[in-house]
Amino acid sequence: MKKCDGHTGRWGSTLLIIGALSGVMLGATGCSESDRPLEPPVHFNGNIFGTFYQVTIMDPLTQGESLALEEGFKAELESVDQAMSTYREDSELIAFNEAPLEQWQPLSNELIEVLAISQSVAEASHGAFDITVGDLVNLWSFGPGARPEEIPNDDVLADRLAQVGFDAVEVDTQQMQARRTRDVFVDLSGVAKGHGTDRVAEYLEQQGMEHYLVNIGGELIAHGLRDEDAQTPWQIGIEVPEDGQQRAQHVIPLASMSVATSGDYRNYFEADGQRFSHTIDPRTGRPVTHQLASVSVLHPSNAWADAWATALMVVGGQKALELATENNLKVLLLVRDGEQWRSIASPEFVSYFGEPLVNELGIEQPLAPAPADQPVTGE
């Protein structure tokens, strides 16, 4: 890798400023602008999937390499959006939703992969995660297109709920095809963002990156170290589940692991004195109303973490802890307790981080039962 100079370490930012002021001299040293070394961390920011992306690289890069890297992972994100968006009429998923019932449709490798993950989590969660919930999501004003923020009519709700069920989608991973057996609207918003995060991480590794953090709308993958010399891992903040707040309830170290969080405190509407979360329970057709405020799931694959975070957010505190234990998931729950929060970890979470750190962070181990799930009203 060609370098224009050898500056590194704590003097890097100063030398970069000087370099910017002295840019006219680059030609005299035989270096082009694309060869200019960048001082880590190198940050990339943008928008995708109706949210943001942030990519941070700690590996050494030149200006030219960083531009090529950004172009490459943006192409990966665009590919996911083209395949799985419910907001663009030309997406592969919309075509699948509009295809005739009972007819097998050949699909891309990545769409088949995400459908297969979704169906696996749906089965393991006993239907708490269900990609056929799309018509209910739209009915409750949380899908594509502007809809009035009002409580749906009971009869309309019952009609749409009657169609919902993950058994309405069949996936053939051998022949790379899938079909709908009932008139359901498949919505992958509970897993596609995680898949996109995985795709960016895979691309970075293919390009030789070893130390990076990918953040797509709060779904994260940390790889390698934040500081290789000091052997410092990435530090990830688990957000306080409060409206208008962006501060960490807990900060956890993360290395070569992903984390996805689902919560009820960002996307919701209020009607008749009640708050209605965007998380729809596919078993009732209604927004969840329990005391669980957020779920964070750690998993090597962010797609799996994303899907499981949604499923556990649907079932609520105690059941979420039971499912996490049954499926050996690393999970952190933030549960409302009056005006305070209880942080509760699954056994796998405690095993992964160790009891000393869990105790230091004030996170409860699953010895006492989680608070009973009570309806949340008037918030």
C-alpha positions as CSV (number, residue, x, y, z in Angstrom):
1,M,0.0,0.0,0.0
2,K,1.6,3.2,-1.2
3,K,1.9,6.0,1.4
4,C,2.8,9.7,0.9
5,D,4.3,9.9,4.4
6,G,4.7,7.9,7.5
7,H,2.7,9.9,10.0
8,T,0.8,7.8,12.5
9,G,-0.4,7.9,16.1
10,R,-1.2,11.0,18.2
11,W,0.4,13.4,15.8
12,G,-1.7,12.3,12.9
13,S,-4.5,14.9,13.1
14,T,-2.0,17.7,13.2
15,L,-0.2,16.5,10.2
16,L,-3.4,16.0,8.3
17,I,-4.3,19.6,8.9
18,I,-0.9,20.7,7.7
19,G,-1.3,18.4,4.7
20,A,-4.6,20.0,3.8
21,L,-3.1,23.5,4.0
22,S,-0.1,22.3,1.9
23,G,-2.0,20.3,-0.6
24,V,-0.5,22.1,-3.6
25,M,2.9,20.4,-2.7
26,L,1.6,16.9,-3.3
27,G,2.8,16.8,-6.8
28,A,6.3,17.7,-5.8
29,T,6.6,14.6,-3.7
30,G,5.3,12.3,-6.4
31,C,2.0,11.5,-4.6
32,S,-1.5,12.0,-5.8
33,E,-4.5,12.9,-3.6
34,S,-5.8,9.3,-3.8
35,D,-2.5,8.2,-2.3
36,R,-2.9,10.4,0.7
37,P,-3.1,8.3,3.9
38,L,-6.0,8.9,6.2
39,E,-5.7,9.0,10.0
40,P,-8.0,6.4,11.6
41,P,-10.7,6.2,12.5
42,V,-12.2,6.8,9.0
43,H,-15.9,7.5,9.2
44,F,-18.6,7.0,6.5
45,N,-22.1,8.3,6.9
46,G,-25.3,8.2,4.8
47,N,-28.9,7.1,4.5
48,I,-30.5,3.8,3.5
49,F,-33.7,1.8,4.3
50,G,-35.3,5.0,5.6
51,T,-32.6,5.3,8.3
52,F,-28.9,6.1,8.6
53,Y,-25.7,4.1,8.2
54,Q,-22.4,4.7,9.9
55,V,-19.3,2.8,9.1
56,T,-16.1,3.3,11.1
57,I,-12.8,1.8,9.9
58,M,-9.6,1.6,12.0
59,D,-7.5,-0.1,9.4
60,P,-5.0,2.1,7.5
61,L,-6.6,3.6,4.3
62,T,-5.6,6.0,1.6
63,Q,-8.1,8.6,0.3
64,G,-8.5,6.5,-2.9
65,E,-9.0,3.3,-1.0
66,S,-11.6,4.9,1.3
67,L,-13.6,6.1,-1.7
68,A,-13.6,2.7,-3.4
69,L,-14.5,1.0,-0.1
70,E,-17.5,3.3,0.3
71,E,-18.7,2.8,-3.2
72,G,-18.5,-1.0,-2.7
73,F,-20.5,-1.2,0.6
74,K,-23.1,1.3,-0.7
75,A,-23.6,-1.1,-3.7
76,E,-24.2,-3.9,-1.2
77,L,-26.8,-1.8,0.7
78,E,-28.5,-0.8,-2.6
79,S,-28.7,-4.5,-3.5
80,V,-30.5,-5.3,-0.2
81,D,-32.9,-2.4,-0.7
82,Q,-33.7,-3.5,-4.3
83,A,-34.4,-7.0,-3.0
84,M,-36.4,-6.4,0.2
85,S,-37.9,-2.9,0.3
86,T,-41.6,-2.5,0.7
87,Y,-41.3,1.2,-0.2
88,R,-40.1,0.8,-3.8
89,E,-42.4,-0.6,-6.4
90,D,-39.6,-2.2,-8.4
91,S,-38.3,-4.4,-5.5
92,E,-38.0,-8.1,-5.7
93,L,-40.1,-8.5,-2.6
94,I,-43.0,-6.4,-4.0
95,A,-42.9,-8.6,-7.1
96,F,-43.1,-11.7,-4.9
97,N,-46.1,-10.2,-3.0
98,E,-47.9,-9.6,-6.3
99,A,-47.2,-13.0,-7.8
100,P,-50.0,-15.5,-8.1
101,L,-50.8,-17.6,-5.1
102,E,-49.5,-21.2,-4.9
103,Q,-47.0,-20.6,-7.8
104,W,-43.3,-21.1,-7.0
105,Q,-41.3,-18.0,-7.7
106,P,-37.5,-18.1,-8.4
107,L,-35.8,-15.7,-6.1
108,S,-32.3,-14.3,-5.5
109,N,-30.0,-16.0,-3.1
110,E,-30.2,-13.2,-0.5
111,L,-34.0,-13.1,-0.5
112,I,-34.2,-16.8,-0.1
113,E,-31.6,-16.6,2.7
114,V,-33.6,-13.9,4.6
115,L,-36.9,-15.8,4.1
116,A,-35.3,-18.9,5.5
117,I,-34.0,-17.1,8.5
118,S,-37.4,-15.5,9.1
119,Q,-39.2,-18.8,8.9
120,S,-36.7,-20.5,11.3
121,V,-37.2,-17.7,13.9
122,A,-40.9,-17.8,13.4
123,E,-41.0,-21.5,14.2
124,A,-38.7,-21.2,17.2
125,S,-40.6,-18.3,18.6
126,H,-44.0,-20.0,18.1
127,G,-45.2,-17.4,15.7
128,A,-44.0,-14.3,17.6
129,F,-41.9,-13.3,14.6
130,D,-44.0,-13.5,11.4
131,I,-43.1,-11.9,8.1
132,T,-46.8,-12.2,6.9
133,V,-47.8,-9.4,9.3
134,G,-47.4,-6.8,6.6
135,D,-51.1,-6.0,6.1
136,L,-51.5,-5.5,9.8
137,V,-48.5,-3.2,9.9
138,N,-50.0,-1.2,7.1
139,L,-53.4,-1.2,8.9
140,W,-51.9,0.3,12.0
141,S,-50.2,3.1,10.0
142,F,-46.6,1.8,10.3
143,G,-46.1,0.6,6.7
144,P,-45.2,2.4,3.4
145,G,-47.4,5.3,2.4
146,A,-49.2,7.9,4.5
147,R,-52.1,6.6,6.5
148,P,-54.3,8.2,9.2
149,E,-53.0,7.5,12.7
150,E,-56.2,6.0,14.1
151,I,-57.3,2.7,15.7
152,P,-58.4,0.2,13.0
153,N,-62.0,-1.0,12.9
154,D,-62.4,-4.4,14.7
155,D,-64.0,-6.1,11.7
156,V,-61.3,-5.0,9.3
157,L,-58.6,-6.0,11.9
158,A,-60.2,-9.5,12.2
159,D,-60.3,-10.0,8.5
160,R,-56.6,-9.2,8.0
161,L,-55.6,-11.2,11.1
162,A,-57.4,-14.3,9.7
163,Q,-54.9,-14.3,6.8
164,V,-51.8,-13.9,8.9
165,G,-49.5,-16.9,9.7
166,F,-46.0,-17.8,8.8
167,D,-47.3,-21.1,7.3
168,A,-48.6,-19.0,4.4
169,V,-45.1,-18.7,3.0
170,E,-43.2,-21.8,1.8
171,V,-39.4,-21.6,1.1
172,D,-37.5,-24.1,-1.0
173,T,-33.8,-23.5,-0.3
174,Q,-32.7,-26.3,-2.6
175,Q,-34.4,-24.9,-5.7
176,M,-34.0,-21.2,-4.5
177,Q,-37.7,-20.5,-4.8
178,A,-40.7,-19.5,-2.6
179,R,-44.4,-19.1,-2.8
180,R,-47.4,-17.7,-0.9
181,T,-50.3,-20.0,-0.2
182,R,-52.6,-17.3,1.1
183,D,-53.0,-13.7,0.2
184,V,-50.5,-12.3,2.7
185,F,-48.2,-9.3,2.4
186,V,-44.7,-10.3,3.3
187,D,-42.8,-7.6,5.2
188,L,-39.1,-8.1,6.0
189,S,-38.6,-4.9,7.9
190,G,-37.9,-7.0,11.1
191,V,-34.9,-8.7,9.5
192,A,-33.7,-6.9,6.3
193,K,-31.8,-4.2,8.1
194,G,-29.9,-6.8,10.0
195,H,-29.1,-8.6,6.8
196,G,-27.9,-5.3,5.3
197,T,-25.6,-4.9,8.2
198,D,-24.2,-8.4,7.7
199,R,-23.7,-7.7,4.0
200,V,-21.6,-4.6,4.7
201,A,-19.5,-6.5,7.2
202,E,-18.9,-9.3,4.8
203,Y,-17.9,-6.9,2.1
204,L,-15.4,-5.1,4.4
205,E,-13.8,-8.4,5.3
206,Q,-13.5,-9.4,1.6
207,Q,-11.6,-6.1,1.2
208,G,-9.2,-7.1,4.0
209,M,-10.6,-4.9,6.7
210,E,-10.0,-6.3,10.2
211,H,-11.1,-3.5,12.6
212,Y,-14.4,-1.9,11.9
213,L,-17.9,-1.0,13.3
214,V,-21.0,-1.0,11.1
215,N,-24.1,0.7,12.4
216,I,-27.3,0.7,10.3
217,G,-30.2,2.3,12.1
218,G,-28.9,1.0,15.4
219,E,-28.1,-2.5,14.2
220,L,-24.4,-3.0,14.8
221,I,-21.5,-5.3,14.0
222,A,-18.2,-4.8,15.7
223,H,-15.2,-6.6,14.3
224,G,-11.6,-6.6,15.6
225,L,-10.6,-3.8,18.0
226,R,-11.2,-0.1,18.5
227,D,-7.5,0.2,19.3
228,E,-5.3,-2.7,18.3
229,D,-2.2,-1.4,20.1
230,A,-4.0,-1.1,23.4
231,Q,-6.2,-4.2,22.7
232,T,-9.3,-2.1,23.4
233,P,-12.6,-3.5,22.2
234,W,-15.4,-1.4,20.7
235,Q,-17.7,0.1,23.3
236,I,-21.4,-0.1,22.5
237,G,-24.1,1.9,24.3
238,I,-27.4,0.3,25.0
239,E,-29.8,3.2,24.7
240,V,-32.1,4.4,27.4
241,P,-35.6,3.6,26.1
242,E,-37.1,7.1,26.5
243,D,-38.6,9.5,24.0
244,G,-36.3,12.2,22.8
245,Q,-33.3,10.8,24.6
246,Q,-30.1,9.4,23.2
247,R,-28.0,8.3,26.0
248,A,-26.6,5.0,27.1
249,Q,-28.2,2.9,29.9
250,H,-25.3,0.5,29.7
251,V,-22.0,0.4,27.8
252,I,-20.7,-3.0,26.8
253,P,-17.5,-4.1,25.1
254,L,-18.0,-5.8,21.8
255,A,-15.5,-7.6,19.6
256,S,-16.4,-9.8,16.5
257,M,-20.0,-9.8,17.4
258,S,-23.3,-8.1,16.4
259,V,-26.1,-6.6,18.4
260,A,-29.7,-5.7,17.3
261,T,-32.1,-3.8,19.4
262,S,-35.9,-3.6,19.2
263,G,-37.9,-1.1,21.3
264,D,-41.3,0.6,21.6
265,Y,-40.1,4.1,22.3
266,R,-39.3,5.6,18.9
267,N,-42.0,4.7,16.4
268,Y,-45.6,4.9,17.8
269,F,-48.7,7.0,17.7
270,E,-51.2,8.1,20.4
271,A,-55.0,7.9,20.2
272,D,-57.7,7.9,22.8
273,G,-55.1,8.4,25.6
274,Q,-53.1,5.3,24.6
275,R,-49.8,4.8,23.0
276,F,-49.6,2.3,20.2
277,S,-46.2,0.8,19.4
278,H,-45.0,-0.1,15.9
279,T,-44.3,-3.6,17.1
280,I,-47.4,-5.6,16.1
281,D,-48.1,-9.0,17.7
282,P,-49.0,-11.3,14.8
283,R,-51.0,-13.5,17.1
284,T,-53.4,-10.8,18.1
285,G,-53.1,-8.3,15.3
286,R,-52.5,-5.4,17.8
287,P,-49.5,-3.4,19.0
288,V,-47.8,-4.9,22.1
289,T,-48.9,-3.5,25.4
290,H,-46.5,-5.0,28.0
291,Q,-43.8,-3.5,30.2
292,L,-40.8,-4.6,28.1
293,A,-39.3,-1.4,26.6
294,S,-36.4,-2.8,24.6
295,V,-34.6,-6.0,23.8
296,S,-31.0,-6.3,22.6
297,V,-29.8,-9.5,21.1
298,L,-26.2,-10.5,20.5
299,H,-25.5,-12.9,17.7
300,P,-22.7,-13.5,15.1
301,S,-25.3,-12.7,12.4
302,N,-27.1,-9.5,12.7
303,A,-30.0,-10.8,10.6
304,W,-30.7,-13.5,13.2
305,A,-30.2,-10.9,16.0
306,D,-32.6,-8.5,14.3
307,A,-35.3,-11.2,13.8
308,W,-35.0,-12.5,17.4
309,A,-35.1,-9.0,18.9
310,T,-38.4,-8.4,17.2
311,A,-39.8,-11.8,18.3
312,L,-38.8,-11.2,21.9
313,M,-40.2,-7.7,21.9
314,V,-43.5,-9.2,20.8
315,V,-43.8,-11.7,23.6
316,G,-42.8,-9.4,26.5
317,G,-40.6,-9.7,29.6
318,Q,-40.9,-13.1,31.2
319,K,-41.7,-15.0,28.0
320,A,-38.8,-13.2,26.3
321,L,-36.5,-14.4,29.0
322,E,-37.8,-18.0,28.6
323,L,-37.4,-18.0,24.9
324,A,-33.9,-16.5,25.2
325,T,-33.0,-19.3,27.6
326,E,-34.6,-22.0,25.5
327,N,-32.7,-20.9,22.4
328,N,-29.4,-20.1,24.1
329,L,-29.6,-16.4,23.1
330,K,-27.5,-13.6,24.5
331,V,-30.2,-11.1,25.4
332,L,-30.5,-7.9,27.5
333,L,-34.0,-6.8,28.5
334,L,-34.9,-3.3,29.7
335,V,-38.2,-3.5,31.5
336,R,-40.4,-0.7,32.8
337,D,-40.7,-0.7,36.6
338,G,-42.7,2.4,37.5
339,E,-40.6,5.3,36.4
340,Q,-37.4,3.3,36.5
341,W,-35.9,0.5,34.5
342,R,-34.9,-3.0,35.3
343,S,-32.1,-4.5,33.2
344,I,-32.3,-8.3,33.0
345,A,-29.8,-10.5,31.2
346,S,-30.3,-14.0,29.9
347,P,-28.0,-16.8,31.1
348,E,-26.0,-16.8,27.8
349,F,-25.5,-13.0,28.1
350,V,-24.1,-13.5,31.6
351,S,-21.9,-16.3,30.4
352,Y,-20.5,-14.3,27.5
353,F,-19.6,-11.2,29.5
354,G,-18.9,-12.8,32.9
355,E,-20.6,-12.1,36.2
356,P,-18.2,-9.4,37.3
357,L,-19.0,-7.1,34.4
358,V,-22.7,-7.9,34.6
359,N,-22.8,-7.0,38.3
360,E,-20.7,-3.9,37.7
361,L,-23.2,-2.7,35.1
362,G,-26.1,-3.3,37.6
363,I,-27.7,-5.9,35.3
364,E,-29.9,-8.5,37.0
365,Q,-29.3,-12.1,36.4
366,P,-32.3,-14.2,35.7
367,L,-32.8,-15.5,39.3
368,A,-35.9,-13.4,40.1
369,P,-38.9,-13.4,37.7
370,A,-39.3,-10.4,35.4
371,P,-42.2,-8.0,36.3
372,A,-45.6,-9.3,35.1
373,D,-46.6,-7.9,31.8
374,Q,-49.1,-5.1,32.4
375,P,-50.7,-2.9,29.7
376,V,-49.0,0.4,29.0
377,T,-51.5,3.2,28.7
378,G,-51.4,7.0,28.7
379,E,-47.7,7.4,28.2
